[in-house]
Amino acid sequence: MSSSHPKYYLDADDLNLLVEVLTAAGFYGTTAKADPSGRKAATRFLMAALENGINSRELLAAALLERGSASKGEHQTPAQTKAEAIDRWDDEGGAVSSVPAKLPS
């Protein structure tokens, strides 16, 4: 099996970058609630992106968010899922306004 890309080996900086992006997306950390298979799939996705030359935090994070948005929720990050739930709750009247309502005079 041949590849158009030369062998790419992850170094310590690449691994730190992966962890930072995955943590910001909600896959790692003390409050992470991602299932192991989702975390593994996201890690593989980001590793492939690194192998293809995407090596900045911003571009990797954007690629991960785009992946979640394009898949109709199947590959959403935990951060995307949480934001979507909060938006839905807010739209349904769950948020209480901090400005008191004025009574008619």
N, C-alpha and C positions, 0 to 999 in steps of 0.2 A: 504494500500500500504506500503510495507516494503522497507527498503533500507539497503545495506550492510555497509553503513557509518553511524556513529552516527551523531546526529544533529550537524551541524556546524554553529556557529554564527560569523558573521564578526565583528571584533572589529575596533577601530579607526586606528590602524596600517594597517590592511587589506584594509580599505577604502582608506587610503593615498597611499598605494601601487597600488591599482586599478587606482586611478587618475593619478599617475605618469606614469604608463605603457600606459594608454589610451592617455595621453597628448603626450608622446614621439611618439606614433603611429599616431598622428594627429587627434584623435577623440575629444580632448578638447583643449582649449587654444584660444588665441585671433586670431590666423590664421587658426583655424580648419574649414574645409569645409565638414564635414561628415554629412550625413543625419541622422536624429534622429533614424530611424529604424536600421541603420547600427551600430550606437553607442550603441544602446540598445542590439543588438545581440552580439556585442563584449564584452560588460559588462557582459552579462549572461555567455558567454563562459569563461571569466576570473574568474567569481565567481565560476563556476563549477570546474575549475582547482584548485582554492584555496580550495574548499571543498574536493578535491581529493589529497591534500597534496602538491601541487606545490605552494611554498610560497616565491620564490625569484624573484626579479625584472627581472633578466636575463632569468630565465626559463619561466616566464610568457610572456615576450616579444618575446622569441623564439617560444613559442607555438602559439602566435597570428600571427607571421609572417608565420609560417608553415601552419596555418589554411588558410591564404590568398593565399599562394602559391599552396596549394593542391586543392583549389576550382576553379581553372581556372579563377581566377579574381573575382569570385562572392563575396568572403569575404575578399578582399584585404583591408588593412588599407589605410587611406588617404596618409600616407607616402610612402607606396608601389606604389600606383597609381601615385603619383607625380614623384617618382624616375623612374618609367617605362616610363612616358611621357617625362621626360628630356632625358633619354637614347635614346628613339625613335627620338626625335628632334635632338640630337647630331649625331645619325647614319645617319640621312637624310641630314646632312650638315648644320644644324642650328647654330652650334657653330662656332664662328670665331676664328681662330688660333691666339694666341698671338705672335707667331713668324712670322715676315714678310717673305713673299716668296722672294727668290732670283731670280733676273732676269738673264737669260743666258748671258754670256760675249761674 
